[in-house]
Amino acid sequence: MSKEDVTDDEKRRAFSKEKLTFHLSFLVFFVAFTMRGPMGCIGPLMSQIRLERSLSGTTAGLLTTLPLLLFALSAPLSVIVSKKIGNIKLIAVSLITITIGILVRSLSSTFFLFLGTLLIGFGTGFLNVIVPAFFKESYTKESGKLMGIYSSSLTFTSALTAAVVEPLAAICSSWEVAFALFSLPSIIALLLALSFVKKVNAKTANNESVNGEYKLFTKRNFLIAIYMGFQSLIFFTLLTWFPTIASFSFSLPFNKGLLITIMQLASIVPAYFVPVVCNENNVRKLTTFLALLFIPGMLFCMLGKTIVSLIIGAIIMGFSLGSTFSGAITLCAIYGKDGRDTACIISFGQCIGYVLASFGPTGFGLLNDISSSWFPVMLALCLIALIMGIVAIGIKR
């Protein structure tokens, strides 16, 4: 083979790799949109949903709590199903489930509101476990970069959802129609996932998982689960109640959903870079510091008397939450031997962690009903962040 032929062959391989990375990035983005969009539209419209459906704070909190419980219940099942049909096929099945859930939730009935929420939670629970395992198993060399794109896409799409859902509901004159429109990203994600099925199955067949013993019930895995659970508890509590908390304390001159947008935008950069820069030597220190960073952010919101202090607090909290989410997933990826082991660790963490997190939106809604104040809720979130920092110190290989 001549030097010119070798050069042309290298160019074709480089082009194919760039094309694959481009398609993968689109798949990751729309899967992330599907995971965060349907959940992120609840918070900004919570007051309207409660008014139209006559829901108490405790009952309204179930709209976030129920998916979290489904995240936990679907975690062990996802590992079993993925072993039978493969990660990419399970991603496609999960996307179908979420799409149906979005459309069902948009029907004009409180029953369908909760039924659709359950379907969304079930599908998203599968994706929470399988997507990082898919990176580790099928694209090991690119897994760090893909994890960064995945984490930052989750935060960006949450921010985008919080910014557009309230104006979208106003334009459509219905929050149900606005909810239904979020089926479009899930349909795009499904089409992209189906295009990868044959390619990924062939790749995985030539890259079998490392044989070995998978130990779940270890101190490290329990601590990771607690860390993941408390991070999710804080995140989904704020996703559900932060606009309501802010409007209770301040007279906001702008769309209250923008507070979640600001918080989420602040988390995009750290969500991308934490998986890239984390390694076994620094991951514990980073996850400890970034968990504790949440406390000054909340203090700005609690003690500040101006809109500026509220926005600064939202930015600091967003930076912390974006970092700790990426840090939790990165802990699983660093300590996982291969795709299956990573899925097992995430599954275990999600099963225990999301049961813990499920108490957040409903529990803090109940605390507000009892105390008629959001101040105890804010103090409790600071305490949980402190516990997260302490837990991270104890996580070791």
C-alpha positions in Angstrom: 0.0 0.0 0.0 1.4 3.4 -1.0 1.9 6.3 1.4 -1.0 8.1 -0.3 -3.3 5.2 0.3 -2.4 5.1 4.0 -2.9 8.8 4.3 -6.4 8.6 2.6 -7.3 5.6 4.9 -6.3 7.6 8.0 -8.3 10.5 6.8 -11.4 8.4 6.3 -11.0 6.8 9.8 -10.6 10.3 11.3 -13.7 11.6 9.4 -15.8 8.5 10.5 -14.7 9.1 14.1 -15.7 12.8 14.0 -19.0 11.9 12.4 -19.7 9.2 15.1 -18.8 11.7 17.9 -21.1 14.3 16.3 -24.0 11.8 16.2 -23.3 10.6 19.7 -23.3 14.2 21.0 -26.7 14.8 19.5 -28.0 11.5 20.9 -26.7 12.5 24.4 -28.2 15.9 24.2 -31.7 14.8 23.3 -31.6 11.9 25.8 -30.7 14.5 28.4 -33.5 16.8 27.3 -35.9 13.9 27.6 -34.7 13.1 31.1 -34.9 16.7 32.4 -37.5 18.5 30.4 -40.6 16.6 31.7 -39.4 16.9 35.3 -38.2 20.5 34.9 -41.6 21.9 33.7 -43.3 21.2 37.1 -41.6 23.8 39.3 -42.4 27.0 37.3 -46.0 25.9 36.8 -46.6 24.4 40.3 -48.8 27.3 41.5 -51.0 27.1 38.4 -51.3 23.3 38.6 -52.1 23.4 42.3 -54.8 26.1 41.7 -56.5 24.3 38.8 -56.4 20.8 40.3 -57.0 21.9 43.9 -53.8 20.2 45.2 -52.4 20.7 48.7 -48.6 21.3 49.1 -48.2 17.7 50.2 -50.1 16.2 47.2 -48.4 18.6 44.7 -45.1 17.4 46.0 -46.0 13.9 44.9 -45.6 15.1 41.3 -41.8 15.1 42.0 -41.7 12.4 44.7 -43.4 9.7 42.6 -40.8 9.8 39.8 -38.1 9.6 42.4 -39.6 6.5 43.9 -39.8 5.0 40.4 -36.2 5.9 39.8 -35.4 3.7 42.9 -37.7 0.8 41.9 -36.5 0.7 38.3 -32.8 0.8 39.1 -32.2 -3.0 39.9 -34.6 -3.9 37.1 -32.6 -1.9 34.6 -29.5 -3.9 35.1 -31.4 -7.2 34.6 -33.1 -6.0 31.4 -30.0 -4.4 29.9 -28.2 -7.8 30.3 -31.0 -9.4 28.2 -31.5 -6.8 25.5 -28.5 -4.5 25.6 -28.0 -1.0 26.8 -28.9 0.9 23.6 -32.2 -1.1 23.1 -33.1 -0.4 26.7 -32.5 3.3 26.1 -34.9 3.1 23.1 -37.6 1.3 25.2 -37.2 3.9 28.0 -37.6 6.8 25.5 -40.8 5.2 24.2 -42.1 4.9 27.8 -41.3 8.5 28.6 -43.0 9.7 25.4 -46.2 7.9 26.2 -46.0 9.3 29.8 -45.7 12.8 28.6 -48.7 12.5 26.3 -50.8 10.8 29.0 -49.9 13.4 31.6 -51.1 16.1 29.3 -54.7 14.8 29.3 -57.2 16.9 31.3 -57.5 14.8 34.4 -55.7 14.6 37.7 -55.6 10.8 37.4 -53.8 11.0 34.0 -51.5 13.7 35.5 -50.2 11.3 38.0 -50.3 8.2 35.7 -48.2 10.0 33.1 -45.8 11.1 35.9 -45.4 7.5 36.9 -44.5 6.4 33.3 -42.0 9.3 33.0 -40.4 8.3 36.3 -40.1 4.7 35.2 -38.5 5.5 31.9 -36.1 8.1 33.3 -35.1 5.7 36.1 -33.8 3.3 33.5 -31.9 6.0 31.7 -30.3 7.2 34.9 -28.6 3.9 35.2 -28.0 2.8 31.6 -26.7 6.0 29.9 -23.4 6.2 31.9 -23.0 2.4 31.6 -23.5 2.7 27.9 -20.6 5.2 27.7 -18.3 3.0 29.8 -19.1 -0.2 27.9 -19.4 0.9 24.2 -17.2 4.0 24.1 -14.6 3.5 26.8 -12.0 5.9 25.4 -14.6 8.7 24.9 -16.5 8.0 28.2 -15.0 11.0 30.0 -15.9 13.5 27.3 -19.4 11.9 26.8 -20.0 12.0 30.5 -19.2 15.7 30.5 -21.5 16.4 27.5 -24.2 14.3 29.3 -23.9 16.1 32.6 -23.8 19.6 31.0 -26.7 18.7 28.7 -28.8 17.7 31.7 -28.3 21.0 33.4 -28.6 23.1 30.2 -31.9 21.5 29.2 -33.2 21.9 32.8 -32.4 25.6 32.5 -34.0 25.8 29.1 -37.1 24.1 30.3 -37.5 26.4 33.3 -37.1 29.5 31.0 -39.6 28.5 28.3 -42.3 26.4 30.0 -44.2 29.3 31.6 -44.2 31.6 28.5 -45.1 28.5 26.4 -48.0 27.7 28.7 -49.2 31.3 28.3 -48.9 31.2 24.5 -50.8 27.9 24.4 -53.3 29.1 27.0 -52.8 25.7 28.7 -50.1 24.1 30.7 -51.3 20.7 29.5 -50.5 21.6 25.9 -47.1 23.0 27.0 -46.4 19.7 28.7 -47.3 17.7 25.6 -44.8 19.7 23.5 -42.0 18.2 25.5 -42.6 14.9 23.7 -40.8 16.3 20.6 -37.3 16.0 22.1 -38.1 12.4 23.3 -39.2 11.4 19.8 -36.0 12.9 18.3 -33.9 11.0 20.9 -35.7 7.8 20.1 -35.0 8.1 16.3 -31.3 8.8 17.1 -31.1 5.8 19.5 -32.6 3.4 17.0 -29.9 4.5 14.5 -27.3 3.3 16.9 -28.8 -0.1 17.8 -27.0 -2.2 15.1 -23.8 -0.3 15.3 -23.5 -0.5 19.1 -24.5 -4.2 19.2 -21.7 -5.1 16.9 -19.2 -3.0 18.8 -20.3 -4.5 22.2 -20.0 -8.1 20.8 -16.3 -7.5 20.2 -15.8 -5.8 23.6 -17.1 -8.1 26.3 -17.2 -6.9 29.8 -14.4 -7.8 32.1 -15.2 -11.0 34.0 -15.0 -10.6 37.8 -16.9 -10.4 41.0 -19.3 -7.5 41.5 -19.7 -6.6 45.1 -22.7 -4.3 45.8 -23.0 -4.3 49.6 -19.8 -2.4 50.5 -19.3 0.7 52.7 -18.1 2.6 49.6 -21.3 1.9 47.7 -23.5 2.8 50.6 -21.7 6.1 51.0 -22.0 6.8 47.2 -25.7 6.0 47.5 -26.2 8.4 50.4 -24.3 11.1 48.5 -26.4 10.6 45.4 -29.6 10.5 47.4 -28.9 13.8 49.2 -27.8 15.5 46.0 -31.0 14.5 44.3 -33.1 15.4 47.4 -31.7 19.0 47.3 -32.0 19.3 43.5 -35.5 18.0 43.1 -36.7 19.9 46.2 -35.4 23.2 44.6 -36.7 22.2 41.2 -40.1 21.8 42.7 -40.3 24.6 45.3 -37.5 27.2 44.6 -39.7 29.5 42.5 -42.5 29.3 45.1 -39.9 29.9 47.9 -38.5 33.0 46.1 -41.9 34.5 45.3 -43.0 34.0 49.0 -40.0 36.0 50.2 -39.6 38.5 47.3 -41.8 40.4 44.9 -40.1 39.2 41.7 -40.1 41.6 38.7 -39.6 38.7 36.2 -40.8 35.2 35.3 -40.1 33.2 38.5 -39.1 30.2 36.4 -36.0 32.2 35.4 -34.6 31.5 38.9 -34.3 27.9 38.1 -32.8 28.9 34.7 -30.2 31.0 36.4 -29.4 28.2 38.8 -29.1 25.6 36.0 -27.0 27.9 33.7 -24.5 28.3 36.6 -24.2 24.5 36.7 -23.4 23.9 33.0 -19.7 24.6 33.1 -18.9 22.6 36.2 -21.2 19.8 35.1 -19.0 19.4 32.0 -15.6 19.8 33.5 -15.9 17.7 36.7 -16.0 14.4 34.9 -13.1 15.5 32.7 -10.8 16.7 35.6 -11.8 14.1 38.2 -9.6 11.2 38.9 -9.1 8.7 41.7 -6.7 11.0 43.5 -8.8 14.2 43.7 -12.5 13.0 43.4 -13.1 12.8 47.2 -11.7 16.3 47.9 -13.7 17.9 45.0 -17.0 16.2 45.9 -16.6 17.3 49.5 -15.8 20.9 48.7 -18.5 21.3 46.1 -21.2 19.8 48.4 -20.3 22.4 51.1 -20.4 25.2 48.6 -24.2 24.9 48.5 -24.4 26.3 52.1 -23.2 29.9 51.3 -25.5 29.9 48.3 -28.5 29.1 50.4 -27.5 31.7 53.0 -27.5 34.4 50.3 -31.1 33.5 49.6 -32.1 33.2 53.2 -30.4 36.3 54.6 -30.2 38.6 51.6 -32.8 41.4 51.4 -32.5 42.1 47.7 -33.1 40.5 44.3 -29.3 40.7 43.6 -28.6 38.5 46.7 -31.2 36.0 45.6 -29.6 35.7 42.1 -26.1 35.4 43.6 -27.4 32.6 45.9 -29.1 30.9 42.9 -25.8 31.0 41.0 -23.7 29.5 43.8 -26.3 26.8 44.5 -26.4 26.0 40.8 -22.6 25.7 40.6 -22.7 23.3 43.6 -25.5 21.2 42.4 -24.1 20.8 38.8 -20.8 19.8 40.2 -22.1 17.4 42.8 -24.3 15.6 40.3 -21.4 15.1 37.9 -19.2 14.1 40.9 -21.7 11.4 42.0 -21.8 9.9 38.5 -18.0 10.2 38.2 -17.5 8.3 41.4 -19.5 5.4 40.0 -17.5 5.5 36.7 -14.1 5.8 38.4 -14.8 2.9 40.8 -16.5 0.7 38.2 -14.4 -1.9 36.5 -16.4 -2.0 33.3 -19.9 -1.1 31.9 -21.7 -3.7 33.9 -19.9 -2.9 37.2 -20.6 0.8 36.6 -24.3 0.0 36.0 -24.4 -2.0 39.2 -22.9 0.8 41.3 -25.2 3.4 39.8 -28.2 1.0 40.2 -27.4 0.4 43.9 -26.9 4.2 44.5 -30.1 5.1 42.7 -32.1 2.4 44.4 -31.2 3.6 47.9 -30.5 7.2 47.0 -33.7 8.1 45.3 -35.8 6.5 48.0 -34.0 8.9 50.3 -34.5 11.8 47.8 -38.2 11.0 47.3 -39.0 12.4 50.8 -37.7 15.9 49.7 -40.4 17.5 47.6 -43.4 16.1 49.6 -41.7 16.2 53.0 -40.6 19.8 52.6 -44.0 20.7 51.2 -45.5 19.2 54.3 -43.0 21.1 56.5 -44.2 24.3 54.8 -47.8 23.4 55.4 -47.1 22.9 59.1 -44.8 25.9 59.7 -46.4 28.3 57.1 -42.8 29.3 56.4 -40.1 28.3 54.0 -37.3 29.3 56.4 -37.2 25.8 58.1 -36.9 24.2 54.7 -34.0 26.3 53.7 -32.2 25.5 57.0 -32.8 21.8 56.5 -31.3 21.9 53.0 -28.1 23.5 54.4 -27.9 20.7 56.9 -28.2 18.1 54.2 -25.4 19.7 52.2 -23.2 19.6 55.3 -23.9 15.8 55.7 -23.1 15.3 52.0 -19.7 16.9 52.5 -19.0 14.6 55.5 -20.1 11.5 53.6 -17.8 12.4 50.6 -14.8 12.3 52.9 -15.4 8.6 53.7 -15.8 7.4 50.1 -12.7 5.3 49.2 -12.0 2.6 46.7 
